[in-house]
């Protein structure tokens, strides 16, 4: 049983090396398209989009009764209105979208249950009851208590509906996005006209994607890209009259050249290995793009000891910057901390570019330091962003929700794999608290202003190396004192010391001659016999360097 006043700490999960990405995607713009090319792309995308919408509706109606037979029946129906390969791509995309909606439904169900548990806990406490660091307290007023009781009833009603849909296998999916659909009712706030919204809505519902096939010509029979960059599309059966090439194909007048991973893509295409393509329209820029993606063999992750053999860079992720610190293999901080800032305001494209820029700077700095691994916390704020837990702390909830944890994890893994840098995921428990306690003050100096985030980066790096976060290891219990007794001997009360009477001159001269003779006789062997008394009576350890 824990003592009163102590905090019961949760167990720390072991660190592990994150496996690298299993897929690759590159994108290029379809430039210099003629009006006929754009019209053909719109016609094909709208036709296949309508088929995809109908197939998704059929799949949602089937619910949990779906099996291989119903899948084959849907594919046969779509084949007559398009082609066998287009039908396969549509049914596979429908299956993936339904599975994604099912996972989102499960996450929403767990979030509602967590919110209900928190509300019931806080409503059961007396008014004004103070909470702890682990759990919030009661509500501050009767009015707030009443409002939260009404919210509890609403959440229970939502939970009953979601649970009923979950058990029946019913999901609610909108092709094109629910957010864009709701924007139709708020065009003034979105600063869009009805025609502009309609153009976006139709572009989001286009279907122009095809899976690759190994062994086929250039790795894809439906959307084909040659090594020279020529793009051709196999038209659906009702639109074959628009073909400008044999076998019902339409060849675009543009050329594609992937600047990033172009050589890898060319090698796959020339070897007839599978490559999937997706063509989409950006209505804001009035541009067409093609995205090529393929899978790569999963590389075997390095052992943790091998990844951290050259040290590690600990990274503390925050709402507006990444705090990094270099540590040697023994866990000692080396040099000064670094900070890589990013701004998460504005449009989504700007936020994404800011994250990429910060991660690029972090990876370049890691290569310059010579480290081969980056330690980062395995953060998950799913249960921390509920309004029921933090109550009126709205800014804190917004701060947590604004941290791009999932995006940073996905991007740093893929970007680090290209530079042969390993990513080590560590348990985030107590890193900020213990880092500030043990490392903020010792590393602070006139030329270095240590922050709480820099100290947390040191704690993260030490946890990845398997070292304790404590700054120094205490000596054995026997050496904490002189052989089990006190280190210092108290002076007796009757001892006068330097305040006592001075001895006669004759005695002092005799003592001086005796000391001089002793030094002459033992001068040759003093270097081999004299020992440093401080090393026997005191635990000597550098305040920062730790090798254990």
Secondary structure, 3 states (H helix, E strand, C coil): CCCCCCCCCCCCCCCEECCCCCEEEEEEECCCCCHHHHHHHHHHHHHHHHHHHHHHHHHHHHHHHCCHHHHHHHHHHHHCCCCHHHHHHHHHHHHHHHHHHHHHHHHHHHHHHHHHHHHHHHHHCCCCCCCCCCCCCCCCCHHHHHHHHHHHHHHHHHHHHHHHHHHHCCCCCCCCCHHHHHHCCCHHHHCCCHHHHHHHHHHHCCCCEECCCCCCHHHCCCEEECCCCEEEEECCHHHHHHCCECCCEEEEEEECCCCCCHHHHHHHHHCCCCCEEEEEEECCCCEEEEEEEEECCCCCCCCHHHHCCCCEEEEEECCCEEEEEEECCCCCEEEEEEEEECCCCCCHHHHHHHHHHHHHHHHHHHHHHCCCEEEEECCCCCCCCCHHHHCCCHHHHHHHHHCCHHHHHHHHHHHHHCCCCEEEEECCCCHHHHHHHHCHHHHCCCCCCCCHHHHHHHHHHHHHCCCCCCCCCCCCHHHHCECCECCCCCCCCCCCHHHCCCCCHHHHHHHHHHHHHHHHHHCCCHHHHCCCHHHHHCCCCCCCCCCC
